[in-house]
Amino acid sequence: MKPLLTITREDWVALCLVVLCVTPYGCKDSASVSDKPDVPLASLSVTPATLLPAFSSETTSYTAQAPTTATSVTVTATPQDSTVTVSIDGTIGTQRSIALDQPGSTKPIPIVLTTQTGTDSTYSVRVTRLLSGDNNLKTLTVTPGSLSPLFDPTKPDYTLDVATNISTVTIAAAKSDPEAILSGDVSNEGRATIQLDGPGTQKIVSITVTAPNQTRKTYRITIRRAASGNNNLSALRVQVGTADQTLSPGFSSGETSYRVDVGTKVTSVTVTATKADPLAVISGGVPNEGQATIQLDGPGTQKDVSIHVAAQDGNVKTYTITIKRAAPSSNNNLSALSVTSGTLSPAFTANQLAYTVDVPTNVDSVDVSATKADPDAVISGSLSTGTGQVSGQASIPLGTPGTATTVSISVRAPDGTSKEYSITVNRRASSDSTLSALTVSAGTLDPPFASNILNYTVQVGLLVGSVTITATKTDPNAIMSSLGSSIAAAGTSIGQVTVSPALGVGTTVDLTLTAQDGINRTEYKITVTRGLF
């Protein structure tokens, strides 16, 4: 047994002085003194490890670093005095296997030496299990494809070639040391789906392995995506303005030759070509932007438009559109012809050129409507329409009753050829043989005038030597006569007759009106009596 330590008041004072000397404000010339252990060791070793510092019986504290693979160490402690009892980490014996914790942990191992008289000394060893420095991959695989060269943990650089249609690659990486950390383009779980850029590009994927001791190694995979060989169009349009024209045959990416027919008036078309692969390049009649306005030659001609599609890998396909512009039309027909207030004779047909129409005598104008068979033809003559106008209409004034008016319609086709249509409008002669007014210069008509009253009398005084009768025709084209002589020819509205009535005897004047048609006649009689007073 160790003797009991008794501390006196003087000892406490000395101890306080020592403490003061080691404080920042105490003694400045202090030194650390290591006492020789009472019970020394003759040797000390830790396997597999190396003591630091090297063993000395006078040194009681050590450290040792064991490899990361070591799960235990063997401690051997030999005393200088063979009668001394040695305890290693609580177990008596001069040699003992001590289990270590996980890498990076430190295990303190006390070694106590005790003499038969109870005197003891303690040595200590702090054994640290080193962290792993394994920053290798155990496996590295890609889907689809295979690495070049084949995977070797010691080789950091690889290439992977994939087809143009591959847009993603899955990478699986397994660590050699499960405690290592993966970073970079592949997460620590060891799997990543890599989104590739477009065809013809490459992407470098980096995988960094950090060992538990923080040493690093980076693996690199250069993924090369093949250039596209797609030189197809996905759509092809030809438009006049905003109206789509018909491709013949209908579009398909494998068909390279087409025809489009356009009207004779079309001077340009818009061609729109859409690439199936945005990375392809269009040239020729259409620029890479995919649209062009194509100016056409004259009517009756054709123009070829070539569209070259170069795939990303350089292969070229050529599409050709033959645009045929129609020749000018020779259609100079009318498709319809009509006259208001009358009926065409014969009935309208496009090839019948001459027509007649009979209208009543009271019709002084007719409306003529003509419709072109070809909207681009031009109508002229008695009525007119320009290019693009389908039909035309005109009001045609007629001559006097009993006359004929000719309506001429000329139709000129787009190619310049003409056709002449004519309509003879016959206005019937008037059948009106009445008077619209009748007056006398003296006296008064009895009864008062009405056009349907034919007989009148007039009384005048003795002093009236003559009476003038004035008659107005309802139809100026009628003929008025009296006593066998014309007094108002056709076209003259008013006729006059002067009579000298006898005394006391009535004098009768007849006014005969013959209608324009020469058929209808009306006779008015006026009897003038001169009084005796």
C-alpha positions as CSV (number, residue, x, y, z in Angstrom):
1,M,0.0,0.0,0.0
2,K,1.1,3.5,-0.7
3,P,1.7,5.7,2.4
4,L,-1.0,8.3,3.1
5,L,-0.1,11.8,2.0
6,T,-0.5,14.4,4.8
7,I,-0.5,18.1,3.8
8,T,0.4,20.6,6.4
9,R,-0.4,24.4,6.5
10,E,3.1,25.1,5.3
11,D,2.6,22.7,2.4
12,W,-0.6,24.6,1.3
13,V,1.4,27.8,1.3
14,A,4.1,26.3,-0.9
15,L,1.5,24.9,-3.2
16,C,-0.1,28.3,-3.7
17,L,3.3,29.8,-4.5
18,V,3.8,27.2,-7.2
19,V,0.4,27.9,-8.7
20,L,1.2,31.6,-8.8
21,C,4.4,30.9,-10.6
22,V,2.6,29.1,-13.5
23,T,0.0,31.8,-14.0
24,P,0.6,34.6,-16.6
25,Y,1.4,36.9,-13.7
26,G,3.5,34.4,-11.7
27,C,7.1,33.3,-12.0
28,K,8.6,33.8,-15.4
29,D,11.6,31.4,-15.2
30,S,9.6,28.2,-14.5
31,A,10.4,24.8,-16.1
32,S,8.6,21.4,-16.6
33,V,10.3,18.6,-14.8
34,S,9.4,15.0,-15.5
35,D,10.0,12.7,-12.5
36,K,11.3,9.3,-13.2
37,P,8.6,6.7,-12.6
38,D,8.9,4.7,-9.4
39,V,8.2,1.5,-11.2
40,P,9.8,1.7,-14.7
41,L,9.2,-0.4,-17.8
42,A,12.0,-2.1,-19.6
43,S,10.2,-2.0,-23.0
44,L,6.8,-1.1,-24.5
45,S,5.5,-1.8,-28.0
46,V,2.2,-1.6,-29.9
47,T,1.6,-3.8,-32.9
48,P,0.8,-2.8,-35.7
49,A,1.7,0.7,-34.8
50,T,4.7,2.9,-33.9
51,L,5.1,4.7,-30.6
52,L,5.6,8.4,-30.6
53,P,7.9,9.4,-29.1
54,A,10.3,6.4,-29.2
55,F,10.1,4.3,-26.0
56,S,12.0,5.5,-23.0
57,S,11.5,4.1,-19.5
58,E,11.3,7.7,-18.2
59,T,8.6,8.7,-20.7
60,T,5.1,7.6,-19.5
61,S,2.8,9.1,-22.2
62,Y,2.7,7.9,-25.8
63,T,0.6,8.0,-29.0
64,A,0.4,5.4,-31.7
65,Q,-1.3,5.4,-35.1
66,A,-2.7,2.1,-36.3
67,P,-3.6,1.4,-39.9
68,T,-7.2,1.9,-40.9
69,T,-7.4,-1.9,-41.6
70,A,-6.4,-2.7,-38.0
71,T,-9.4,-3.6,-35.8
72,S,-7.1,-4.3,-32.8
73,V,-3.5,-3.8,-31.6
74,T,-1.3,-5.9,-29.4
75,V,0.3,-4.1,-26.5
76,T,3.4,-5.6,-24.9
77,A,4.8,-4.1,-21.7
78,T,7.8,-5.6,-20.0
79,P,8.8,-4.2,-16.5
80,Q,12.4,-3.8,-15.5
81,D,11.7,-5.8,-12.3
82,S,10.2,-9.2,-13.1
83,T,8.4,-9.2,-9.8
84,V,6.3,-6.2,-10.8
85,T,2.7,-6.9,-11.7
86,V,1.7,-5.4,-15.1
87,S,-2.0,-4.4,-15.8
88,I,-2.8,-3.5,-19.5
89,D,-6.2,-1.7,-19.8
90,G,-7.3,-3.3,-16.6
91,T,-6.2,-6.8,-17.4
92,I,-3.1,-8.3,-15.7
93,G,-0.5,-9.4,-18.1
94,T,2.4,-8.1,-20.0
95,Q,0.8,-8.6,-23.4
96,R,-2.8,-8.0,-24.5
97,S,-4.8,-7.5,-27.7
98,I,-6.9,-4.4,-27.5
99,A,-9.9,-3.9,-29.8
100,L,-10.1,-0.6,-31.7
101,D,-13.2,1.4,-32.6
102,Q,-14.0,2.6,-36.1
103,P,-11.3,4.4,-38.2
104,G,-10.7,7.9,-37.0
105,S,-11.3,6.9,-33.3
106,T,-8.7,7.1,-30.5
107,K,-8.4,4.4,-27.8
108,P,-6.6,5.4,-24.5
109,I,-4.8,2.3,-23.1
110,P,-3.5,2.7,-19.5
111,I,-0.6,0.4,-18.3
112,V,-0.2,0.2,-14.5
113,L,2.9,-1.3,-12.9
114,T,2.7,-2.3,-9.2
115,T,5.5,-3.6,-6.9
116,Q,5.0,-6.1,-4.2
117,T,5.2,-3.3,-1.7
118,G,2.3,-1.4,-3.3
119,T,4.3,1.2,-5.2
120,D,2.9,1.8,-8.6
121,S,3.5,3.8,-11.9
122,T,1.2,4.4,-14.8
123,Y,2.2,4.6,-18.5
124,S,-0.5,5.6,-21.1
125,V,-0.7,5.0,-24.9
126,R,-3.4,6.7,-27.0
127,V,-3.9,4.6,-30.1
128,T,-5.6,6.3,-33.1
129,R,-7.0,4.1,-35.8
130,L,-6.2,6.0,-39.0
131,L,-8.9,7.0,-41.5
132,S,-8.9,5.2,-44.8
133,G,-7.1,6.8,-47.7
134,D,-9.0,4.6,-50.3
135,N,-10.3,7.1,-52.9
136,N,-10.8,4.5,-55.6
137,L,-14.0,3.4,-57.3
138,K,-14.6,-0.3,-57.3
139,T,-16.9,-0.3,-60.4
140,L,-18.0,2.3,-62.9
141,T,-20.7,1.4,-65.5
142,V,-22.7,3.4,-68.1
143,T,-26.1,2.7,-69.8
144,P,-26.3,2.6,-72.7
145,G,-22.8,1.8,-74.1
146,S,-19.5,0.9,-72.6
147,L,-16.5,2.8,-71.4
148,S,-13.3,3.1,-73.3
149,P,-10.9,1.9,-72.1
150,L,-12.5,-0.8,-69.8
151,F,-12.8,0.4,-66.3
152,D,-9.6,0.2,-64.1
153,P,-9.7,1.9,-60.7
154,T,-6.3,3.3,-61.3
155,K,-7.3,5.0,-64.6
156,P,-9.2,8.3,-64.2
157,D,-10.2,9.2,-67.8
158,Y,-12.7,7.4,-70.1
159,T,-14.8,8.1,-73.2
160,L,-18.3,7.0,-74.1
161,D,-19.7,7.2,-77.6
162,V,-23.5,7.2,-78.0
163,A,-25.9,7.4,-80.9
164,T,-27.5,10.7,-82.0
165,N,-30.9,9.7,-80.6
166,I,-29.5,9.1,-77.1
167,S,-30.3,12.1,-74.9
168,T,-29.5,10.7,-71.5
169,V,-26.9,8.4,-70.0
170,T,-27.2,6.6,-66.7
171,I,-23.9,6.3,-64.7
172,A,-23.5,3.9,-61.8
173,A,-20.4,4.2,-59.6
174,A,-19.5,2.0,-56.6
175,K,-16.9,3.1,-54.0
176,S,-14.1,0.8,-53.0
177,D,-14.4,2.2,-49.4
178,P,-18.0,2.5,-48.3
179,E,-17.0,5.3,-46.0
180,A,-15.7,7.4,-48.9
181,I,-17.9,10.2,-50.3
182,L,-18.9,10.6,-54.0
183,S,-19.5,14.1,-55.4
184,G,-19.5,16.0,-58.7
185,D,-21.9,14.9,-61.3
186,V,-22.7,11.7,-59.5
187,S,-24.2,11.9,-56.0
188,N,-23.0,9.9,-53.0
189,E,-25.7,7.3,-53.7
190,G,-23.6,6.4,-56.7
191,R,-26.1,6.8,-59.5
192,A,-27.0,9.7,-61.8
193,T,-28.9,10.3,-65.0
194,I,-26.9,12.7,-67.2
195,Q,-28.8,14.9,-69.6
196,L,-26.8,15.3,-72.8
197,D,-26.6,18.3,-75.0
198,G,-27.7,18.2,-78.7
199,P,-26.4,15.8,-81.3
200,G,-22.8,16.4,-82.3
201,T,-21.8,17.6,-78.8
202,Q,-19.9,16.2,-76.0
203,K,-20.2,16.4,-72.2
204,I,-17.6,15.7,-69.5
205,V,-18.9,14.0,-66.4
206,S,-16.7,14.3,-63.3
207,I,-16.9,11.9,-60.3
208,T,-14.8,12.8,-57.3
209,V,-14.1,10.2,-54.6
210,T,-13.1,11.7,-51.3
211,A,-11.5,9.1,-48.9
212,P,-12.2,9.3,-45.2
213,N,-8.9,10.9,-44.7
214,Q,-10.0,13.6,-47.2
215,T,-7.6,12.6,-50.0
216,R,-9.4,12.9,-53.4
217,K,-9.4,11.3,-56.8
218,T,-11.5,12.5,-59.8
219,Y,-12.7,10.2,-62.6
220,R,-13.8,11.8,-65.8
221,I,-16.1,10.4,-68.6
222,T,-16.2,12.3,-71.9
223,I,-19.6,11.4,-73.5
224,R,-19.7,12.1,-77.2
225,R,-23.1,12.2,-78.8
226,A,-23.0,11.4,-82.5
227,A,-24.0,14.1,-85.0
228,S,-27.5,13.7,-86.4
229,G,-28.0,12.3,-89.9
230,N,-31.6,13.6,-90.2
231,N,-31.9,15.6,-93.4
232,N,-35.7,15.4,-93.7
233,L,-38.3,18.1,-93.8
234,S,-41.2,17.7,-91.5
235,A,-43.5,20.1,-93.3
236,L,-43.6,21.9,-96.6
237,R,-46.1,24.6,-97.6
238,V,-46.7,26.8,-100.6
239,Q,-49.0,29.8,-100.1
240,V,-50.5,32.6,-102.2
241,G,-51.0,35.3,-99.7
242,T,-52.4,33.4,-96.7
243,A,-54.1,30.7,-98.8
244,D,-52.4,27.3,-98.9
245,Q,-51.8,25.8,-102.3
246,T,-52.1,22.1,-103.0
247,L,-48.9,20.1,-103.2
248,S,-49.0,17.2,-105.7
249,P,-48.4,14.6,-104.3
250,G,-49.3,15.4,-100.7
251,F,-46.3,16.1,-98.5
252,S,-44.3,13.2,-96.9
253,S,-40.7,13.5,-95.7
254,G,-39.5,10.8,-98.1
255,E,-41.0,12.4,-101.2
256,T,-38.7,14.9,-102.7
257,S,-40.5,16.1,-105.9
258,Y,-43.7,18.2,-105.9
259,R,-45.8,20.3,-108.2
260,V,-48.0,23.3,-107.4
261,D,-50.4,24.9,-109.9
262,V,-51.3,28.5,-109.4
263,G,-53.5,31.0,-111.3
264,T,-52.4,33.1,-114.1
265,K,-52.5,36.3,-112.0
266,V,-50.3,34.9,-109.3
267,T,-46.9,36.7,-109.4
268,S,-45.3,35.3,-106.3
269,V,-45.7,32.5,-103.8
270,T,-44.4,32.0,-100.2
271,V,-42.6,28.7,-99.6
272,T,-42.2,27.5,-96.0
273,A,-40.0,24.5,-95.2
274,T,-39.7,23.0,-91.7
275,K,-36.7,20.9,-90.7
276,A,-37.3,17.6,-88.9
277,D,-34.0,18.2,-87.1
278,P,-33.4,21.8,-85.9
279,L,-29.7,21.2,-86.2
280,A,-29.9,20.6,-89.9
281,V,-29.3,23.5,-92.3
282,I,-31.6,24.6,-95.2
283,S,-30.2,26.3,-98.2
284,G,-31.0,26.8,-101.9
285,G,-34.3,28.5,-102.8
286,V,-35.3,28.8,-99.2
287,P,-32.8,30.1,-96.5
288,N,-32.1,28.4,-93.2
289,E,-34.8,30.5,-91.6
290,G,-37.2,28.3,-93.5
291,Q,-39.3,30.8,-95.5
292,A,-38.9,32.6,-98.8
293,T,-41.0,34.6,-101.2
294,I,-40.5,33.2,-104.7
295,Q,-41.1,35.6,-107.7
296,L,-42.7,33.8,-110.6
297,D,-42.1,34.4,-114.3
298,G,-44.9,35.4,-116.7
299,P,-48.2,33.5,-117.2
300,G,-47.9,30.1,-118.8
301,T,-44.4,29.5,-117.3
302,Q,-43.0,27.3,-114.5
303,K,-40.3,27.7,-111.9
304,D,-38.4,25.1,-110.0
305,V,-37.6,25.8,-106.3
306,S,-34.9,23.6,-104.8
307,I,-34.5,23.2,-101.1
308,H,-31.3,21.5,-99.8
309,V,-31.4,20.0,-96.3
310,A,-27.9,19.3,-94.8
311,A,-28.0,17.0,-91.8
312,Q,-25.6,17.7,-88.9
313,D,-23.4,14.9,-90.2
314,G,-23.1,16.6,-93.6
315,N,-25.5,14.4,-95.6
316,V,-27.7,16.4,-97.9
317,K,-31.2,15.8,-99.3
318,T,-32.8,18.0,-102.0
319,Y,-36.5,18.7,-102.3
320,T,-37.9,20.3,-105.5
321,I,-41.1,22.1,-106.0
322,T,-42.2,22.9,-109.6
323,I,-44.6,25.9,-109.6
324,K,-46.7,26.2,-112.7
325,R,-48.3,29.5,-113.4
326,A,-51.4,29.1,-115.6
327,A,-51.6,30.7,-119.1
328,P,-54.1,33.5,-119.5
329,S,-57.6,32.4,-119.9
330,S,-59.3,32.5,-123.3
331,N,-62.8,32.5,-121.7
332,N,-64.7,35.5,-123.1
333,N,-68.1,34.1,-122.3
334,L,-70.9,35.5,-120.2
335,S,-72.4,33.1,-117.7
336,A,-75.6,35.2,-117.2
337,L,-77.4,38.0,-119.0
338,S,-80.7,39.6,-118.0
339,V,-82.8,42.7,-118.7
340,T,-85.4,44.1,-116.3
341,S,-88.9,44.9,-117.7
342,G,-88.4,42.4,-120.4
343,T,-87.5,38.9,-121.4
344,L,-84.5,37.9,-123.6
345,S,-85.4,36.2,-126.9
346,P,-84.0,33.7,-127.4
347,A,-83.3,32.6,-123.8
348,F,-79.7,33.2,-122.7
349,T,-76.9,30.8,-123.6
350,A,-73.2,31.6,-123.6
351,N,-72.8,31.0,-127.3
352,Q,-75.9,33.0,-128.4
353,L,-74.7,36.5,-129.1
354,A,-77.8,38.4,-130.4
355,Y,-81.0,39.0,-128.4
356,T,-84.2,41.0,-128.6
357,V,-86.4,42.4,-125.8
358,D,-89.8,44.0,-126.2
359,V,-90.9,46.4,-123.5
360,P,-94.1,48.4,-123.0
361,T,-94.4,51.9,-124.4
362,N,-94.2,53.4,-120.9
363,V,-90.8,52.0,-120.2
364,D,-88.2,54.5,-120.8
365,S,-85.1,52.6,-119.5
366,V,-84.0,49.1,-118.7
367,D,-81.4,47.6,-116.4
368,V,-79.0,45.2,-118.0
369,S,-77.0,42.8,-115.9
370,A,-74.1,40.7,-117.3
371,T,-72.0,38.2,-115.4
372,K,-68.6,37.0,-116.7
373,A,-67.7,33.4,-116.8
374,D,-64.1,34.3,-116.0
375,P,-63.8,37.0,-113.3
376,D,-60.6,38.2,-114.9
377,A,-62.2,39.0,-118.2
378,V,-63.2,42.6,-118.9
379,I,-66.6,43.8,-120.0
380,S,-66.9,47.0,-122.0
381,G,-69.5,48.7,-124.2
382,S,-72.9,49.7,-122.9
383,L,-71.8,48.4,-119.4
384,S,-68.4,47.7,-118.0
385,T,-66.6,45.8,-115.3
386,G,-62.9,45.6,-114.5
387,T,-60.7,42.7,-113.8
388,G,-61.8,40.8,-110.7
389,Q,-65.4,42.1,-110.8
390,V,-67.7,39.2,-111.5
391,S,-70.7,41.1,-112.9
392,G,-71.7,44.5,-114.1
393,Q,-75.0,46.4,-114.3
394,A,-76.1,49.5,-116.2
395,S,-79.3,51.4,-116.7
396,I,-79.9,51.9,-120.4
397,P,-82.1,54.8,-121.4
398,L,-84.5,53.9,-124.3
399,G,-85.6,56.0,-127.2
400,T,-89.1,57.2,-127.7
401,P,-91.9,54.7,-127.9
402,G,-91.8,52.8,-131.1
403,T,-88.0,52.9,-131.4
404,A,-85.3,50.3,-130.9
405,T,-82.2,50.7,-128.7
406,T,-79.2,48.4,-129.1
407,V,-77.2,47.4,-126.1
408,S,-73.7,46.2,-126.9
409,I,-71.6,44.1,-124.5
410,S,-68.0,43.3,-125.3
411,V,-66.3,40.6,-123.3
412,R,-62.5,40.5,-123.5
413,A,-60.8,37.3,-122.1
414,P,-57.5,37.6,-120.2
415,D,-55.6,36.4,-123.3
416,G,-57.1,39.4,-125.3
417,T,-59.7,37.6,-127.4
418,S,-63.1,39.3,-127.4
419,K,-66.8,38.3,-127.9
420,E,-69.6,40.7,-128.7
421,Y,-73.1,40.3,-127.3
422,S,-76.0,42.6,-128.4
423,I,-79.5,43.2,-127.1
424,T,-82.1,45.1,-129.2
425,V,-84.6,46.6,-126.9
426,N,-87.9,47.4,-128.8
427,R,-90.0,50.0,-127.0
428,R,-93.6,49.5,-128.3
429,A,-95.4,52.4,-130.1
430,S,-97.9,54.2,-128.0
431,S,-101.6,53.4,-128.3
432,D,-102.7,56.6,-126.6
433,S,-105.0,58.6,-128.9
434,T,-106.5,60.9,-126.2
435,L,-106.2,64.6,-125.4
436,S,-104.8,65.8,-122.2
437,A,-106.3,69.3,-122.6
438,L,-108.8,71.2,-124.7
439,T,-109.5,74.9,-124.6
440,V,-111.4,77.5,-126.7
441,S,-110.5,81.2,-127.1
442,A,-114.0,82.3,-126.5
443,G,-116.9,80.8,-124.7
444,T,-116.8,77.7,-122.5
445,L,-116.7,74.0,-123.2
446,D,-119.8,72.3,-122.2
447,P,-119.3,69.9,-120.6
448,P,-116.0,70.8,-119.0
449,F,-113.1,68.9,-120.6
450,A,-112.3,65.4,-119.7
451,S,-110.2,63.1,-122.0
452,N,-112.9,60.5,-122.2
453,I,-115.6,63.0,-123.2
454,L,-115.6,63.3,-126.9
455,N,-118.4,65.8,-127.7
456,Y,-118.6,69.4,-126.6
457,T,-120.5,72.6,-127.4
458,V,-119.5,76.2,-127.2
459,Q,-121.8,79.2,-127.2
460,V,-120.3,82.6,-128.2
461,G,-121.8,86.0,-128.6
462,L,-122.8,87.9,-131.8
463,L,-119.7,89.9,-131.8
464,V,-117.3,86.9,-131.8
465,G,-116.2,86.4,-135.3
466,S,-113.9,83.4,-134.8
467,V,-112.9,80.9,-132.2
468,T,-109.6,79.2,-131.8
469,I,-109.6,75.6,-130.5
470,T,-106.4,74.5,-128.8
471,A,-105.9,70.7,-128.2
472,T,-103.0,69.0,-126.3
473,K,-102.2,65.4,-127.0
474,T,-101.6,63.1,-124.1
475,D,-98.9,61.4,-126.2
476,P,-96.9,63.8,-128.3
477,N,-96.2,61.0,-130.8
478,A,-99.9,60.7,-131.8
479,I,-101.0,62.5,-134.9
480,M,-103.8,65.2,-134.7
481,S,-105.8,66.2,-137.7
482,S,-108.9,68.2,-138.3
483,L,-111.1,68.5,-141.3
484,G,-108.8,66.0,-143.1
485,S,-105.7,68.0,-142.5
486,S,-102.9,67.4,-140.0
487,I,-102.7,70.1,-137.4
488,A,-100.1,68.5,-135.1
489,A,-97.6,66.0,-136.5
490,A,-95.9,63.3,-134.3
491,G,-93.6,64.9,-131.9
492,T,-95.7,68.1,-131.6
493,S,-97.9,68.2,-128.5
494,I,-100.4,71.0,-129.4
495,G,-102.6,71.6,-132.4
496,Q,-105.0,74.5,-133.1
497,V,-108.0,75.0,-135.3
498,T,-109.7,78.4,-135.9
499,V,-113.3,78.4,-137.0
500,S,-115.7,81.3,-137.9
501,P,-119.1,80.1,-136.7
502,A,-122.3,81.2,-138.6
503,L,-125.0,83.1,-136.9
504,G,-127.5,81.0,-135.2
505,V,-126.1,77.8,-136.7
506,G,-123.7,75.5,-135.0
507,T,-120.4,74.8,-136.7
508,T,-118.8,71.5,-135.8
509,V,-115.1,71.0,-135.7
510,D,-113.7,67.4,-135.5
511,L,-110.3,66.6,-133.9
512,T,-109.0,63.2,-134.8
513,L,-106.1,61.7,-132.9
514,T,-104.3,58.7,-134.4
515,A,-102.1,56.8,-131.8
516,Q,-98.4,56.2,-132.6
517,D,-99.2,52.5,-133.2
518,G,-101.5,53.6,-136.1
519,I,-104.3,51.5,-134.8
520,N,-106.1,53.4,-132.1
521,R,-108.0,56.5,-133.1
522,T,-110.2,58.9,-131.1
523,E,-112.4,61.7,-132.6
524,Y,-113.4,64.7,-130.5
525,K,-116.2,67.0,-131.8
526,I,-116.6,70.6,-130.8
527,T,-119.8,72.4,-132.0
528,V,-119.5,76.2,-131.9
529,T,-122.7,78.2,-132.0
530,R,-122.7,82.0,-132.6
531,G,-125.6,83.7,-130.9
532,L,-127.9,86.4,-132.5
533,F,-127.5,88.8,-129.7
